[in-house]
Amino acid sequence: MNENNLPHVAVVILVYNGLSYTQQFMPSVMLSTYPNLSVHVIDNASTDNTNIFLRKNYPKVNLIELQNNEGFAGGYNTGLSKVKADFYVLLNQDVEVKPNWIEPIIEAMEKDTFIAAAQPKILAQQNPAHFEYAGAAGGFIDKFGYPFCRGRILTEVEKDEGQYNKAVDCFWASGAAMFVRSTLFHQFKGFDADFFAHMEEIDLCWRLQRAGYRIRVFPASEVYHVGGSVIGYQSPRKTYLNFRNGLVLLHKNLPLSSLIWKLPFRILLDVVAAYRELFSGRPQHFKAIAKAHIHYFSQWFFWQRKRKASQQIIQQNQVVKNNTQAIYQKSIIWQFFIKGKKRFRELVFD
């Protein structure tokens, strides 16, 4: 391939005290075969000498050092303001890639300019026969804003048997390995920094779709994700962020006619989830969900202002009619716990 005829792709890795992951996985990134490629690392104020290691061992990597830990959302917003490219590939510090992982997705996005963001198939780095929790083979949400994946519903992670190898539209592309058009990232003001971490990629993808763009998953590309390297999957902090940000996600993006009844129902489901944590012997997670609700309601007018600002940006950048057909118009909680549907292929999309 002629490098000059290809769009410039910037792989941008946000790191925070992940020196061991940088040592382990940076070699695979540097072996990427896409010709017109640059690699950037945003150091979110690490204290483990990641910056020293990168300068010594990877002098060609563009190191962007932040003075404070701005979280996933804020860290990327600040760092990407200093990266010029046609496409960004936002890659977690704990992801291993194959040499040709970039080409299939960029080729597809070049052919269809309505694809705003995309992801590869994400497999578990320590158990590559299975999908990985954070993205699997494409992200979706149900009508109450609960996220799940093609290959992972709630806590049930499927084995990869090729059942999801077809490229399809999805609702959100995982922040673990997200391809996004740089112009659109900036036009839509990037991630919502107030999310700090978790679900900010879902919010961005929802906003892009409301403006008429598409989100796709391309399983021809595969990456391998460790997961939970900064905030563990079982951390009460993660529980807090997921539940608070889940409410904010609905507040910002649902039409008012849906918000007035879906939000109360979502809150009721959250309360059930909280007591389930309590009776399962996890009181810290019960407290985390309660704290999430308190913080959400105490900042109601703040989220309302963000909702209006977000709507203005979407209207300014609208290309076609709202494109959110990938929302699952049922409750994934009901399907999983009551009807026993724990595989994505068992779900019926209307």
URDAKA-V883614 format. One record per residue. RES is the residue in one letter. SS is DSSP state (h for helix, s for strand, l for the rest). OMEGA is omega in radians with two decimals (none if undefined). NEAR is the number of other ideal C-beta (glycine too) atoms within 10 Angstrom. Layout:
{{RES SS OMEGA NEAR} {RES SS OMEGA NEAR}}
//
This chain:
{{M l 3.10 10} {N l -3.08 7} {E h -3.07 10} {N h -3.11 7} {N h -3.08 8} {L l 3.07 17} {P l 3.11 14} {H l 3.12 14} {V s 3.09 24} {A s 2.98 20} {V s -3.05 26} {V s -3.06 24} {I s 3.06 25} {L s -3.10 26} {V s 3.00 25} {Y l 3.14 23} {N l -3.13 18} {G l -3.07 23} {L h -3.11 18} {S h 3.10 13} {Y h 3.10 21} {T h 3.12 24} {Q h -3.06 12} {Q h -2.93 15} {F h 3.11 24} {M h 3.10 21} {P h -3.14 12} {S h 3.11 16} {V h -3.10 21} {M h 3.08 15} {L l 3.11 11} {S l -3.00 19} {T l 3.14 12} {Y l -2.98 21} {P l -3.03 14} {N l -2.96 19} {L s 2.94 19} {S s -3.11 15} {V s -3.08 19} {H s 3.06 21} {V s 3.03 25} {I s -3.13 25} {D s -3.04 23} {N l 3.13 27} {A l 3.10 14} {S l 3.12 19} {T l -3.04 9} {D l 3.09 15} {N l 3.04 11} {T h -3.11 24} {N h 3.13 17} {I h 3.12 10} {F h -3.10 15} {L h -3.14 21} {R h -3.10 11} {K h -2.98 9} {N h -3.12 13} {Y l -3.08 17} {P l 3.14 8} {K l 3.10 7} {V l 3.10 19} {N s -3.09 16} {L s 3.12 15} {I s -3.05 20} {E s 3.10 14} {L l -3.09 17} {Q l -3.14 8} {N l 3.05 10} {N l -3.08 17} {E l -3.12 20} {G h -3.14 23} {F h -3.04 26} {A h -3.11 25} {G h 3.13 22} {G h 3.10 25} {Y h 3.13 26} {N h -3.13 20} {T h -3.09 18} {G h -3.08 23} {L h 3.06 24} {S l -3.12 11} {K l -3.11 11} {V l 3.12 17} {K l 3.12 10} {A l 3.07 19} {D l 3.13 16} {F s 2.96 24} {Y s 2.93 24} {V s -3.12 28} {L s -2.99 27} {L s 3.09 25} {N s -3.12 26} {Q l -3.07 26} {D l -3.13 22} {V s 3.04 26} {E s -3.08 20} {V s 3.01 23} {K l -3.11 15} {P l -3.04 11} {N l -3.05 14} {W l -3.06 27} {I l -2.98 23} {E h -3.07 18} {P h -3.08 17} {I h 3.13 26} {I h 3.11 22} {E h 3.14 12} {A h -3.13 17} {M h 3.07 23} {E h -3.13 13} {K h -3.08 8} {D l -3.06 10} {T l 3.08 11} {F l 3.05 13} {I s -3.09 22} {A s -3.08 28} {A s -3.10 27} {A s 3.07 29} {Q s 2.99 32} {P s 2.92 29} {K s -3.11 26} {I s -3.12 33} {L s -3.12 23} {A s -3.07 19} {Q l -3.11 18} {Q l 3.10 11} {N s -2.95 13} {P s 3.05 13} {A s -3.11 9} {H s 3.03 17} {F s 3.09 25} {E l -3.02 29} {Y l -2.98 21} {A l 3.05 24} {G l 3.13 31} {A l -3.11 31} {A l 3.08 28} {G l -3.07 29} {G s 3.11 26} {F s 2.95 23} {I s 3.05 25} {D s -3.01 22} {K l 3.10 17} {F l 3.04 22} {G l 3.10 24} {Y l -3.13 21} {P s 2.99 22} {F s -3.04 22} {C s 2.96 27} {R l -3.04 25} {G l 3.09 28} {R s 3.05 24} {I s -3.07 24} {L l -3.09 16} {T l -3.04 9} {E s -3.13 14} {V s -3.07 18} {E l 2.96 20} {K s 3.11 10} {D l 3.11 23} {E l -3.12 9} {G l -3.06 7} {Q l -3.12 14} {Y l -3.07 21} {N l 3.13 12} {K l 3.04 12} {A l -3.10 19} {V s 2.94 14} {D s 3.04 16} {C l -3.12 25} {F l 3.10 22} {W s 3.07 27} {A l -3.05 31} {S l 3.05 28} {G l 3.08 27} {A l 3.14 24} {A s -3.02 28} {M s 3.00 25} {F s -3.12 26} {V s 3.09 27} {R s -3.06 22} {S h -3.13 19} {T h -3.13 12} {L h 3.10 18} {F h -3.10 22} {H h 3.11 13} {Q h -3.13 15} {F l 3.06 23} {K l 3.01 14} {G l 3.11 20} {F l 3.02 25} {D l -3.06 21} {A h 3.13 17} {D h 3.02 17} {F h -3.09 23} {F l 3.08 21} {A l 3.11 20} {H l 3.05 24} {M l 3.08 27} {E h 3.10 26} {E h 3.09 28} {I h 3.10 25} {D h 3.13 22} {L h -3.13 27} {C h 3.11 28} {W h 3.13 25} {R h 3.11 22} {L h 3.14 28} {Q h 3.09 24} {R h 3.08 23} {A l 3.05 22} {G l -3.14 17} {Y l -3.10 22} {R s 3.04 21} {I s -3.06 29} {R s 2.98 21} {V s -3.10 28} {F s -3.08 26} {P s 3.05 23} {A s 3.03 16} {S s -3.13 24} {E s 2.99 19} {V s -3.04 24} {Y s -2.98 22} {H s 3.06 27} {V l 3.10 20} {G l 3.08 18} {G l -3.04 14} {S l 3.12 18} {V l 3.04 21} {I l -3.04 20} {G l -3.11 11} {Y l -3.11 11} {Q l -3.09 11} {S l 3.02 15} {P h 3.09 19} {R h 3.10 15} {K h 3.11 18} {T h 3.12 25} {Y h -3.09 22} {L h -3.12 22} {N h -3.09 19} {F h 3.09 26} {R h -3.10 24} {N h 3.07 24} {G h 3.10 23} {L h 3.13 20} {V h 3.12 25} {L h 3.12 22} {L h -3.10 22} {H h -3.07 19} {K h -2.88 22} {N h -3.12 22} {L l 2.96 20} {P l -3.08 10} {L h -3.12 7} {S h 3.10 8} {S h -3.06 12} {L h -3.01 16} {I h 3.09 10} {W h -3.14 10} {K h -3.13 16} {L h 3.09 17} {P h 3.13 10} {F h 3.10 12} {R h 3.13 24} {I h 3.10 17} {L h 3.11 11} {L h 3.10 17} {D h 3.11 19} {V h 3.08 13} {V h 3.13 12} {A h -3.13 17} {A h -3.14 21} {Y h 3.04 11} {R h 3.07 14} {E h -3.11 19} {L h -3.10 16} {F h 3.06 10} {S l 3.10 10} {G l 3.13 7} {R l -3.07 16} {P h 3.13 12} {Q h 3.12 14} {H h 3.02 22} {F h -3.14 19} {K h -3.13 16} {A h 3.12 22} {I h 3.10 23} {A h 3.12 16} {K h 3.12 15} {A h -3.14 22} {H h 3.13 17} {I h -3.12 11} {H h 3.11 14} {Y h -3.07 21} {F h 3.14 11} {S h -3.14 9} {Q l -3.06 16} {W h -3.07 9} {F h 3.05 8} {F h 3.13 12} {W h 3.12 16} {Q h 3.09 12} {R h 3.11 10} {K h 3.10 16} {R h -3.12 18} {K h 3.13 9} {A h 3.12 12} {S h 3.13 20} {Q h 3.13 14} {Q h 3.13 10} {I h 3.13 15} {I h 3.13 19} {Q h 3.14 10} {Q h -3.06 10} {N l -3.09 17} {Q l 3.09 13} {V l 3.07 12} {V l -3.13 10} {K l 3.06 9} {N l -3.05 12} {N l -3.11 18} {T l -3.12 15} {Q l -3.12 12} {A l 3.04 19} {I l 3.11 16} {Y s -2.98 20} {Q l 3.04 10} {K l 3.09 17} {S l 3.12 18} {I h 3.09 21} {I h 3.12 17} {W h -3.12 13} {Q h -3.05 20} {F h -3.00 20} {F h -3.07 14} {I h -3.08 9} {K l 3.04 12} {G l 3.13 8} {K l -3.03 18} {K l 3.07 17} {R l -3.09 13} {F h -3.08 22} {R h 3.08 11} {E h -3.12 12} {L l 3.10 19} {V l 3.09 10} {F l 3.13 10} {D l none 7}}
//
